[in-house]
């Protein structure tokens, strides 16, 4: 009986000793792992917040689309790059420029679901329209301008721009709207010299619409191509080349109110 008790006491002592050793090494192992996690956490577990995106929408004709630029960036692609550099944030561009588009067609374009959704999400909106209105009103005859017809076309453009800007404000009340004026590509001697005066009057109407539109800025492009060698800045009779689009983009970037 005495031997049996000794065996029980011995086994009990062994079990207790084993339990103590197990607890000791478990604690050490936990402390070691915890230390390793603390060393890793600054590099592996802290996520840097992503910069908030800026969204811009460009509306217009082939000058917005970028015709004449082999890369199809046009002025607005260069503006996007400039904004991204200045803001140090990603800038997403939705370019809805369509070659040949007039102001009445652009107004209808705003009812397109994809376009409307982009407008609603935009932080900045760029509007460059009127060149094809001018060309159609002139009957594509720029050597003999009918000033009465051009005065009628000016009123039509003004009315369409009023509807366009009202709809843009209806869809997006916060985005700043930049409205670009027209330049005169008809500078050669064989064109009617009255073109410059007519385009300036049309720009007066565009500027007036901008002044009447809340949170809007008019940007003149007329002076950019006065007194230049046309072949240096144009790819054809009306569309700028990359060098010409760069001029427009620099003018726009100089007028931006970024915040």
N, C-alpha and C positions, 0 to 999 in steps of 0.2 A: 504493500500500500504506500510505504514511504517512497519507494522507487518510482511509483506511478506519479506521485505529486511532483517529484523532481523533474520528471519528463515534461509534465504539463507546464511547470514554471519555466523550464528551459525553452519550450516551444513558444510560450507567451512572450518571453524576452526577445526571441528572434523576430517574432511578428512585429512587436513594437519598434524594434530597431529598424526593421525594413520599412515600416511606415514612416518613421522619422526621416530616414534617408530619402524616401520617395518624395516627401513634402519639400525637403531641403532643395533637392535638385529641380523640382517642378518650379519652385519660386525663382531660383537662379535662371532657369531657362526662360521664364516669363519676362524677368527683368532684362535679359539680353535681347529678346525679341522686341520688347518695348523700346529699348534704346535704338535698335536698328530702324524701327518704324519712325522714330523721332528724327533720325538722321536723314531718312528718305523723304519725309513729308514735305519739306520746303520745295523740293524739285518735282515731286510726282503727284502731289495731291492738291496744290493750289492752282486753280484755273484762272487765267487772265481773262477779264471780260472782253468780248469782241467789240470793236468800234461799231457804233450805230451807223447803218447805211443812210446815205443821202440819195433820194430818188429825183430824177429830172425827166421831164417829158418835153419833146421837141415836136412842134406841129408846123406844117408848111408844105412847100412844093419841092422841086428838084434841088433848090438851094439848101434846103434842110436835109434832104436825102443824101446830098453830097455828090451830085453829078458833076463830072469834071475832075474829080479826085480819084485816081486809080485805086486808092485804098478805101474809098467810100466813107471816109471819116467826115469830110466836110467841115464846116465851122463848128458844128455842135460836138463832134468827137474831140476836137481840140479843146473846146470849152470844158468838156467832162474831165479831160486830163488835167487841165489847169485847176479846176475846182478840187479835184482829188489831192493834188499836190499842196494846195493852199490849206485845205481843211484837215488833211492827214486822216481822212476817213474814206471808206469805199463809196464811190459814186456810181449808181446804177442808171444807165440811160435807156429810155424807151423812145426810139426815133420813129415817128409816124409820118415823116415827110413822104409825099407821093409826087413823082414827076408829073407835071402838067396840071396839078391841082389848083383850083381857084378858091376864093373865099367862101362862095356858096357851097362848094363841095366839102370844104373843111368843116363848115357848120354841121352838115349832115354826118360827117365822120365822127363827131362827138357823141352820137347816139350809138355807135358801135360799142358793144359790151366790153371788149378788151381795152379799147382806147379809154372809155369812161372809167374803167377800174384803175388804169394807170394814172389818169388825171386825179382821181380821188386820193391816191396814195402819194402824189408828188409833193416834194418840198419846193421845187422851182419849175416854172413852165416857161418855155420859149416859143414865141409865135413869130413866124417870118412868112408873110403871105401878101400877095398883091401883084406880083410880077406877071402872072398869067391873066389876071383880071385886066391889067394894063394892055397886054398883048392882044387879048380878044377884043377889047374895046376899040383898039386902034385898027382892028381888022387885019392885023399882022402886016400893016403897011406903015413902016416907020420913016418913010421918005416924005410923006405928005400927011401930017397929023391934022385930023379934024378936031379942033379944040372944043366945039360944042358937044360932040360925041364923048370926048374925054371928060368933060365936066359932068355929063350924065353918069359915066362910069365911075367917077370919083364919088358921087353920092351913093351909088350902089355898093361900092367897097365900104364906105363909111357905115352904111346900114348893116351890112353883113358882119363887119367887125364888132359893131355894137351887140349883135346877137351872139357872136362867138364869145366875146368877153363876159357877157351876162351868163351864158351857159357854163363857162369855165368857173365863174364865181359861184354858180349854183352847185356845181359838183365839188368844188374845193374852195373854201372861204379863207384858208390860211396861206396857201402857196403864193410866193411872189411871182408875178407875171412880167416877163420881159418881152416887149413888142418891138421888133426891128423894123426900121423904115427901109424904103427902097433906094437902090443906087441906079445910076443911069448908065446902061451899057451901050447906048446908042450915041457914041461920041465921034465916030468917023465923019468925015466931011460929007459923005453921000446921004447921011441921015438928016431928017428935019431938025434944025437947031432948036425948035420950040420944045423938043422933048425934055430938055433940062428944066424948063419952067413948069411944064405940066407935071413932071414927076415931083418937083418941089411942092406943088399944090396938093398932090395926092399924099405926100408925106405930112402935110399940114393936117389932113383929115385923120391919118393914122395917129399922129401925135395927140390930136384932140380926143380920140377914143381912149388912148392911154391915160390922159389926164382925168378923164371921167371914170376910169376904172380903179376901184380901191386897191391899194398895195400893188401898183403897176409902175413900170419904168419904160419910157421910150428910149430906144437906142438908135441913133442916126448912123447910117452906113454910106450916105450920099458922098461925103467928102473923101472917102477912102480911095475912090477910083477917079478922082479929078486930077488932071494934069499928069497922068502916068502913061507909060507905053503899054497899050492894051495887051499886046502879045506877051508881056512879061507876067501878067496876072490873070489871064483868061485862057481857058481851054478851047472855047468857041466864041460865038457872038455874045452870049449872055452868061455862061457859067464860068465861075472862077476856076483856076487850077489850084493845086495845093498852096502855092504862094499867096494867091488871092484869098483863099479861105482862111489862111493864117492871119491875114490883115483883119478880116471880120471877127475872128475869134479873139484877137487881142483887144479889139474895141469892146467886145462884149465883156470880156474878163475885167476890163478896166471900169465897167459900170456896175459890176455885181455888188450886191449888198449881202455879204455872207455873215451868218450869225447862228 
